[in-house]
Amino acid sequence: MKIDALIVGAGIAGSVLARKLAEEQGQQILVVDKRNHVGGYCYDYRDENGILIHKYGPHIFRTDSKEVWKFLSRFTDWQDYQHKVLANVNGHFYPMPINLDTVNQYLGTQYTAEDVEEYFEEHKISLIEINNVKDVIESQIGPEFYHAFFEHYTEKQWGLPCEELPPEIVARIPIRKNRDDRYFTHCYQALPKDGYTNMIQNILDHPNIHILLNTDFKDIKGAIESKHTYYSGPIDEYYNYCYGKLPYRNVTFKFETYPVEQYQPVSVVNYPNNYDYTRITEFKHFYPSRSSCTVIAKEIPSGGGYCNESAYPIPTSVNKELYRKYASIPNKKVTFIGRLGEYKYYSMDQIVEYILRNDISGRRKEKTDG
Ligand code: UDP
């Protein structure tokens, strides 16, 4: 078979790119993945109780891009879903992101939005420069809320002090003075009706796209002839760690089943200050389910290199510099894509948007959002 493009990794990046190249350019595509399933970190499956489980942690689809929404809607119907998160601090549940109710419940006050504004004004730390996670949070809401809700969660998640982590890590978490308790407020927010795996299978379902699962790129490298390779695995692994390992934060999921209707009030509860896990996800909240039992996953972050659990690039300036060294290795035959290939803390919609908008050699298409 003559292959135009070899795509390594059948996650969201590899799949959307495969569809784009097959559909728009008529290319013959081979997608290989070392796992026994497509979907990458978005992979989900139904367990024996019919509950849809996100194997690599909670994936909540949201976007402000009409283009991204329209593209994915060709491959799935959607289940309406508004993500709500609580933080368990000192044994009490508080709305997360921090909003008016969080402040009132935590301080035992009855502040209005204006009072909260005033409270934050009084307590926030004035800084000339915002250099890290601590600065971003303390400059908005002061040390007390930073210590209770952000400091330990962030250090547990990333394995580094907040002072060493860049502001962008928490930039996605707003601070609200109103009572909005949604985690995300994007124009579009939903879950694929039959799950992410089904949506990605549909994206890959094209006569020009061929898929090889259980196939490690290293084992077929020399055997497949293709004009170009798109690689969505870790860039340092591709280059045999020649400049050293890029650090990733791994998250291991501990699944537990309970013979109860409901384990916790919302799908995700964060545990910033206690336990070795950062959060517990209860999957039943995502889709309606008649099961009399429930499944939860505790997320336990750990250090070390990239492994087959969920992996987060750690975007410190030192690590980004090391990534740039890898990315600047001249290589006309390979393009690196996605969270691991680009060493970027991407959300799903950002990956899709990047692939749809770019010809991957860097030229931007006209913005088509309405
Ligand atoms: N975060 C925190 N406390 C929380 C929730 C989030 O300190 O209760 C910080 C933490 O550093 C986390 C980041 O905000 O890694 C982004 O949170 P998000 O829920 O978006 O993480 P993801 O779902 O990508 O793991």
Boltz pocket constraint, residues with backbone or C-beta under 6 A from the ligand:
constraints:
  - pocket:
      binder: B
      contacts: [[A, 58], [A, 87], [A, 96], [A, 149], [A, 150], [A, 151], [A, 153], [A, 154], [A, 155], [A, 157], [A, 169], [A, 170], [A, 172], [A, 173], [A, 270], [A, 272]]
      max_distance: 6.0
